[in-house]
Amino acid sequence: MAFDGITIAAMVQELHKNLDNGRFNKIAQPESDALMITGKGANGQCRLFISASPSLPLIYFTGKNKPSPLTAPNFCMLLRKHLSSARIGSISQPGLERVVEFELEHLNELGDPCKKYLIVELMGKYSNIIFCDENRMILDSIKHVSSHMSSIREVLPGRDYFLPQTQEKYDPLTIEEEDFRNVVCKKPCNIAKAIYTTLTGISPLIAEEICYRASIDGNDAAQSLDENASVHLYHTFKRLIEQVQEEKFSPNIIYHGEEPVEYAVVPLTQYGPDYHSETFESVSEMLETYYASKEILTRIRQKSSDLRRIVQTALERNRKKLILQQKQMKDTAKKDKYKVYGELINTYGYGLEDGCKSFKALNYYTNEEIQVPLDSQLSAHENSVKYFDRYAKLKRTWEALSVQIQETKDELEHLDSISTALDIAVSEDDLIQLKEELIQFGYIKRHYSGKKGNKKVRINSKPFHYISSDGFHMYVGKNNFQNEELTFKFATGNDWWFHAKGIPGSHVIVKSEGQELPDRTFEEAGRLAAYYSKGRDAEKVEIDYIQKKQVKKTPGGKPGFVIYHTNYSLLIDPDIRNIQQVK
């Protein structure tokens, strides 16, 4: 994430558009280190969220409100006292510092006009929101910083405010070519690090972007650059900075599949074909979308971790069981030998002497002579009975193991399909349905609590819905229950069914509506089947497809498990970026 000086510059531009000559109406403090300010400007009323959280410092406009504590904290009360109905005189950013300054004009207790400053510092763990008088003396701050906490600067009421110059960094807006080449290109570190440690407000992400645009590896040593390379690097950097100075911003988020990876307010060119970009009208929209998506993914991963652990434990247990069963199955391979021994004793044993330990006989199954071992303490008939008993016992074991091995393999396949469905899940509703499946098949115990506990679980999860380039509706099951319903209740006989060959994955149904599907739709449906399968990270995935009427349920099988014959196949990449999803 790059909430750096460049992103703040774009945000300041947005603040100007919405709040220039406007007023602050309401101030709330929903969190210990965050403010929610309602203001009114040229574009009407807006809500500004400011967070000085050390892990996630932010400033952006939002349509969402956050509940506030019943009793407002002291800092919030102070701001309300001074700034209710205050007019916003100016909004500025010193250089490319991660700082936003609001100059506010209001009337004091005597009715005289006066100025105040609300300064937002978005500097990671040093983030703060500071309120100053017209002489830039600190009246209060959302976080107090004493001399014990910082030797550089105290942030306490009564102290003069100044921007800490803890690092001797250059202003990227004013740095000359000579300084850039002499300072940045001479640092004893890699070139990307040299850029972001020398210049104010430049993040590692932007430093890497500058290097990429200049066709320079950011990991190369800065001192290894020759004169031409350092000149080219400076001019590449200068072009990006001119973009910032001219306020030509393009807020965008880089996605890998459905997952947001990075955001920036300038186009990012360093990402390969596996990534795609989405642009936004405003910085606020970009930030809200990014962090909302991140929050959902984080929450889904946290909530799915328990289910994953249960599935993984069951998978490991069944794999160990299968190995043991297969080992036992190997031991039953001797059963036919014992049957032959018994038969040969019955055939040739009449002429054997008492106390004989073995004899040679022709195996009439193979026409080979074999040695038949005997227990010298037993008669020929008793030896025969002993071998037939061994054969019968091993045969019973073999029959039982054949069933058990198939059951274990089926269970492994079922668990593998649930594991894949957990990777596909995008909402809590999806997890509820997966949990229900694990409960139904005995992997999780259902907990009842009185009458309410007996209620049927409400399932709100729905299959993914896409539209092909040719206008055909395509549906993707998120789990086994949805696969079952899509294939055997939703789809009609002439609809087309797609599935990744030989690996767990979603059923994809294309509604044909009695029409012949174009090749492009077959390809897009194949891509969906590849992406929503265990093979989504592979370059190519083999897909089976067939009309739904040829697909049958597996007799006595788990939900979503099917059999089919005479299918078609295609080899396709799991790239669904250009397929339109219906939200």
N, C-alpha and C positions, 0 to 999 in steps of 0.2 A: 504494500500500500504506500502511496506516495502523496501524503498530505503535506506537501512541501511549499516552498515560497511561490512557485509557479501556480500551483492549484489555488493558493490563497489569493494570488493576483487575479485569477479568474473569478474567485468568490467575491472579491472586493468590487469588481465590475458589476456583478449581480446585485450586490448590496446597494451600489449607486442607483441602479435601475429601479429598485423597489423602495428605497428608503431616503433618497436625496430630498432634503427639505421636508421630510416627513416627521412623525412624532412617535415617541414610545408611549404606549397607553397602559399596558399591563406588564408586570414583572413577576415571575414566579421562579422558585428554586426547587424543581422536582427531585434533584439529587444533590448530595453534599458538594459536588464539584461541577454542577451544571445549572445553567439558567435557561428559562423559556421566556422570551420577550415578544409581546404582541405589539406590532407597530403599524402605522398607517402612512403610506406614501402615495406616489403618483398612480400606482397600480392597485390602489385599495389596501385593505387590511391584509397583513401577512404575519406569520408566526416564525420567529427566529430561534433556533436551538443552538446554544453555545455550551460546549463541554470542555472542561479542563482536566478530563480524566487522563492519568499518566499513560494508560495503555491505548486510549482512543480519543485524542483531542480533536474536536471537530467544531465547525461552524457552518450551518446551512439552514435554508428555509424548509419548513415542513408543514404538511397539512394535518399532521397528527398531534394531538395534545397528550401531555403526560400528567398523571395525577400528582398533585402537590401535597406536602405534609399539612396537617391541620394548623399547626403553628409555624409561621414563616421563620426561617433562620435570620440571625441578626444582619448578615450581609444583604439579604433580600429586603429586609425592612428598611435598611439604610438607602438602598437604591430606590425603593418606592417613595421614600420621603423626599429625595432630591430630584428624581427623574420622571415621576408621573407627569405625563403631558409635556416632557422636555422635547424641544425641537432639535432635530439632528442637523448640526451645522456642516460638518464634513465627515467623510469616512476615508481613511488613508492607510497605506501600508508603507512603512519605512524601507526603502530599497526593495529587496526581495526577502526581507526578514519574515519569519513565520509569526507575524504580529499584525493585528487589525486594531486601529485606533478610531474610536467614535468621539468626535467633539460635539458636546451637547450643550444647548442653551436653555436656561430655565430661569424662573423668577425665584429669588430667595424669600425668606420669611417676611422681609420688609417690602417685597414687591419689586426689588431691583433686579435687573437682568444680570446674570452671571454665567460663567462657563464651567463645565466639568468634563472630565475625560474618562471614558470607559475603555480600558486597554485589554485586549484579549491576546494572550501569549500562548501559542500552540506549539510548544517545544518539547514534546514527549513527556518525560517524567518531571520536567521543569515547567509544565503548563500552568497557567494561572489566569484569573480574571481580576484586574486591578482597577479600583475606582480612585481617581485623583481630582484635586481641586484645580482652579485655573492656573495656579503656580506649579502644577504637576507634583504637588505633595500628596502622598498616599493617604486617603481617608480610610480605606479598608480594602481587603482583598478576600477572595473566596478561600485562599490558602495563605496562612501566615508562615513566613520563612524567617527564622531567627538567625543570629550569627552562629549559633551552634550547628544549624543545618546547612548554612552556606557561608563561606568566607568571602565570596564575591559580592553578594548583594543581600541586604535585608529587605524583606517585603513585609513591613509592619506599619500601622497607622502612625503618621507623623514623620516618616522618612521621605526623603526626596526620591521621586521615581527616575530611574534611568535604565536604558536598555543595556544589559550586561554585554560587554565585549570580551567574553572569555576566550574567544578564539580569534586570532588575527586572520580573518577571512576577507576576501575581496568581494566587492559588489559586482555581480555578473552584469548589471546594467551599464556599468561605467568602465570596467576593466579594459585596458588597451591590449593590442596584440603583443607588444613587447613584454608586458607584465605576464600575460597568459603563457607565453612561450618560456619565459625565464623562471616562472614560479611553478605553474602547473606541470609543464613538460620536463622539469628538472627534479621533481620529487622522487625520493627513493621508495616508490611503491608502484603498483600497477596503475595504468592510465585512468581507469574508471574511478578508482579510489582517490587519485590525485585531483580529479575534477570536483567530486563532491566534498572533499575535505578542505579544499582551497576556496571554493566559491559559496557564498551565502545562499541558502534557500534551494540548492540543487540536491535532489535526492539520489541515492544509488541507482534507482530505476532510470531517471532522466540522464544521469551520467552514462549509463550503459547504452541508452538510446542515441546519445550524441556520438559515442564511439561507433555504434552500428551504422549510423548514417554516414560516418566518415570512412566506412569500410576498414575500421581498425578493431582489433581484438582488445576488448576492455581489460583482459587479464595480462596483456603484454606490459612489460616494465615501461614506465613513462620515459625514463632516460634512454630507452632504446629507439625512440622516435627520431628520425632524421629531420632535417630542416623542412623538406617538402611536406612530410607527414604532419608535423606540428603546425605548419601554416594552414594546411587543409583542415585539420582538427579545429583550429581557432575559427575559421570561416564557417564551418558547419555549426559550431557552437553559436556564433554570432547570428546566423540565420534563424536559429531557434529563439534566441533572445529577442530579435526584432519582431518575431511573431508575438511574443509576450508584450513587448512595448506597444505594438499596434493593436493589442487586445483581440487578436485573431485566435480565439480559443475554440476547441472542438472537444467537449467532454465526451469521454468514451470509456467503455469497460471491455476488457479482453476476457473472453470465455474460453475454457477448454471443455468442450461438450456443453453441459448445463452449468458447469461450475465457474463462477467468476474468479479470475486469477489476479488481475490488476486493474487499476483505473488511472487515468491521466486526463489532463485538459489539452494535451497536444497529441496528434496521432502517433501511435506506437507502431513502428515498423519492424521491430526486432523479433517478433513472434512468427513462428513457422506456419505451415498450412494446416496443422492440427488445431490451430486456434482461430477464433473469429472475433470480430469487434462489433460492438453495438454503440451507436452515438446517441447523445441526449441533447435536449434543448437547453438544459441548464446544469450547472455544477451541482445544485441541490438535488435535482432529480437523479443525477448520476450517483451521488453519494448515498442517497436514501435507498436506491435500487441495489447498489453494491452491498451495503451493510445489511439490508433486509435479506438478500439472497444468502450472504455469508452466515447470517444468524440462523436462517432456516436450515442450511446445510449442517452447521455446527450442531444445532438442536437435534436434527434427524440422526446425525452420527452418534450423538450422546445417547439418544433414546434407543437407537438400534443396537448399541454395544451389548446390552444384556441379551437381546435376541441372538446376536451374532455369536456370543459366547456359548449359549445353549446349543445352537446349531453346530458350532465347531466342536464342542465336547461330544455331541452325538455322532458327528462324522468320524472323529478319531476313535471313538469306542467301536463303531461299526467296522471301521477299517481293520482294527486289531482282531475283531471277531472274524472277519472274512479270512484273514491270514491264517488264523487257527483252524477254521473250518476247512480251508483248502489243504492245510497240512494233514488234517485227519482224513480228508478225502484221498490223499496220496496213499495212506496206509491201507485203504480198502482195495487198492489195485491188485492185491494178492488173492482176492476172493476167487477168481476164476481158476487160479492154479490149484487151490484146495479142492474145488469141485472136480477137476480133472484127476487129482490124486485119488479121491474117493471112488470115482468111476473106474479107474484103472485097477484099484485094489479089488473092487467087486468083480471085475472082468478076469483078472489074472491071479488073484490071491488064493485060489483054491489049491494051488500046487506049492505054496510057500511052506518052508520048514518053521517050526516053533523057534522063537528067539531071533528070527531074521531081522536085521537092522535096515535093510533097503533091498530094492530089486529094480531091474531095468525092464522097461516095457515100451511098446510103440504107442505114442500119442496119436490116436486116430483122427484128431482134429488138425494136426500139422504134419502127420506122417514122419515125425522125428522121434528117435529113441530118447527117453528121458529117465532119470533116476528118481525113484519114488522113495522118500525116507519113511521109515517105520519106527514105531515104539516097540522095542523088543519085548516089553512086558505085557503087550496086548496082543490079542488074536487079530487075524486079518479083518474079520468083521468089525471088531472094536476100533481098529485103526481107520477103517472106512467111515464108521459112524462119527469118529472124532473129526475127520476132515470135513464131512458134510455139515457138522455143527458149526465149525469155524466159518465155512462158506456161508451158511444161513445167517450167522451173526454179522459178518461183514457186509452181506447183501442188505440186511436191515439198516445197518449204519449208513451204507452208501445211499439207500433210498431216502432216509431221513435227512442226510447231509445235502443231497441234491435239492430238496425242498428248501432247507435252511439257507443254503448258499444263494439260491435265487431270491429268497426273501431279503437277505442281507444286501444283495446287489440292488434290489428294488428300493430298499430303504435308503441306501447311499445315493441313489439317483434322485429320490424324493428330497432328501436333505440338501443335495447339491442344487436342486432347482429352487429351494427356499433361500439358500445362500445367494444365488444369482438375483432372486427377487428383492433381497435386502439391498443389493447394490443398485437396483433400479428405483427403489422407493424414494419419493421426493416429498412426501408429506406424512404427518402423523397418522392420518387416516389409512395410508398404505400400510403402516406398521401395525395398526390395530387389526387389519385383516390378516396379516402374516402371523400375528400373535394368536389369533383365533384358529388358524390352520395348525399351529404348533400345539395348541390346547386340544383340538379335535383328535390329533394323532398321538396324544399321550406324552409329548415332550415337555409340556408345562401343565402343572395342576391348576384346575380352575378353582378360584377362591370365591366362595359364596358368603355373603353377609346379610342374613335375614331374607326378607322378601325381595328386596331390591336386587340382591345378588342373582336371583333366578331369572332376571330379565334378559332377553336376547340382546346380544351386543349389536349396536347400530353401526352398520358399515356405510360410510360415505365415500369411500375410495372408488373412483371410476377409471376405466381404461384410458390410455392416451388416445387422442383423436387427431389425426392428420388429414390434410387434403393434398392429393397428388397434383403435379403440375397440369394434369389433364382434367382435374376436377373430380376425381374419384375419392370417396371417403375411405380412410384407412384407420383401423382400430388396433391398438396394441395392448395386450393383457399385461398387468403389472405383477401378477402372481398366479398360482395354479388355479385358484377359484375363478379368477377373471378369465383365464385361458379357457377353462371348462365352459363357462357361460358364453363367452364370445363364439366358440366353435360350435357348441351343440344347442344353444338357445337363440343366440342373436343372428348368426350367419344362416343364410339359406343355401340350398343345394348348389347353385351356380356361382356363388361367391368364391373367391380364391383365398386359399389358406397358405401361409408361409411360416417356416420355422428353420432355425439354424440346424444343420445336419449333425447328429451325433453328440450335441452338447446341450446343456440346459439353456433355456431362453424363452422368450415370449411367443405366444401365438399371434400372428398378424393376420387380420381379416381385411380383405378389400371387397367392398360392396360393388358388385358388377352392375346391378340394376338391369340385368338382362343384356348388357352391352359387352362387346369384345374389348378387353383391356389393351391399350397401347403398350409398346415395349418399354417406354419410359416409366409407366406406372409399375410394371413388373420390377424394374430396376429399383425404383424408390421404395416399394414394399420390401424388396430384398434387403435394401440398406437398413430399413427399420428393424427387420428380423435379425440382421447382423449386429446392429448397435445394441439392441435390447437382448443380448445373449452373453454367455460367458466369453465369447470371442471378440468383444467390442474393442479390445486393444490390439487385435491382430490386423495385419495389413489387408488380408482377404479372408472372407468367411464363406464356406459353401452353404447354400440355402436350398432346402427342398421346398417345392411348391406344387400345389395340386388343387383341384376344385374341392370344395368342402364336402360334397356328397361322397367323395372317395375316402374320407377320414372317418375312422371308427374308434370308439372307446376301447381301451385295453380291458379285456374281461377281468373284473375284480380288481382293476388297477386304481391307483391314486387319482385324484382330480387333476385334469390337465394332461394326463398321459394317454397317448393315442397310438394307433397302428394304421399304416397305409401302404399301398403298393403302387407300382407303375407311376411314380412321381416324376416331375421334371426337376432339374437342378440348375443353379447358376452360381458363379463365383463372383463375389461383390465386396467392395470396401465398405466398412461401417461408418460412412460419412453422411450425416443427416442434416447438415447445416442449412441446405437450401430447400428443405422440405417444410412446408407451412404447417405449423401446429395450431389447432383450434383450442384456445384457452377455455 
